[in-house]
Amino acid sequence: MSNNKIKITSHILDTSTGKPASGISVKLFFQNDKSGWNEIASGVTNSDGRIPDILQEEKILEPGIYKITFQTKKYFEEKKTKSFYPFIEIIFEISNEEHYHIPLLLSPFGYSTYRGS
């Protein structure tokens, strides 16, 4: 990979309300063979449920396995809604210089994701 910046974005929609999920803490990790998962970035979803770029500063990412973790428990507690998943982890692989969009469709008792654009 060259020195081009890879962009990693996310968008969370609360399907139980049909609205964006704002204020959710999100962390990005890289899988290191020696020490397991290393946190490399973090952020919080904005009022539109988005993280426009979790890599807010210039970082060169190497090919490999990454994990994004969404801390959903606090979000549902603030809404006084019982939920099943205290956090959600999505593991994915970066193999080239592309825009990686990781959307999350969220409800108190289920979620889904896909490779976005």
N, C-alpha and C positions, 0 to 999 in steps of 0.2 A: 504494500500500500504506500502511496506517496504521502506528502504532508498535507493533503486536503482534509478539511475538517468534516467529520461525519456528524450528521444531525440526528439526534434521537428525540422524538416527540411522543406525546401521549395525549389522549382525550378520554375522560371518564364520563359516561352517561349513566345516571341512576334510572334504570328502567322502571322502577317502582313509582317514580314520580314523573318520569318523562323529561327530567331536567338535568343539566350538567351537575356533576358532583364537585363542588368547590371545597378547598381547604383540606384536601387529602395529601398527607405526607407521602412522598415517593423517594425511593433510594435505588441507585443503580450500582450493581456489583460486577466485577470481573472474576471469572474462575481462574485461580492460580493453582497450578499443580502442586506447589509446595505448601501453601498456607490456606487453601480452600478459597472462600469468597472474600474479595477485597472491595470495600466500598470506594467508589470513584466519583460519585456525584449524588446530589440530592436536590429536591425541590418540593414545592407545594402547588397543587392545582389552583389555577386562577378562577375568577368568577364564572368563566365559561367552561370550567372543568378541564382546562388544558394546561399542559406544560409545553410551551413553545419550543424549548430546547433544554433538556436536563443538563447538557454539557454547556453551561453558561460561559465558560472560558475556553480558550483554545486548548484542546487536548487531542493528542493523536492516539487513536484506538487501534490496537492490534487485532488481527483476526483471532477469533476465539469464542468462548461461551460466556454469555452475559445473563444477568438476572435483574429484573426490575421488580421491586416490592412495593405494594400499595398498602398503606396502613389504614384499613377500612373500619376498624372497631370504633375509634374515636368519632369518625364521621357519623356512624349510625347512632352512637350514644348521644351525640349532640342533637340528633333528630328524635330522640326518645323512641328509637325503633330497635327491637330485638333483632339480632343478626347471628348468623352461623359462622362466618369467616372473620377472624380478628385481623387477618392480613391475607393478601393474595400475592403469590409469586409467579412470575412468568419468565421462563428460561428460553433464551433464543440465541442464535448464532450469527455473528458478524463475520462475513467472508470477503466483503469488498466495500468500496467507498460509495455508499448509497445513503439515502434518507431512510431511516428506520422509524416507522410510526407504529406504536403499540397501543391500540385502542382497547378500552375495557368497558364492557356493558355489565353493569353492576345492579344487583338487587340484594335484599337482606339474606336470601337463602340460595343464591346462585350467581354465577357470572359466566361470561364468555369473552373471548378475545379472538383476534385474527391479525394477519399481516396487513396493515393499512398502507395507504399511499400518501 
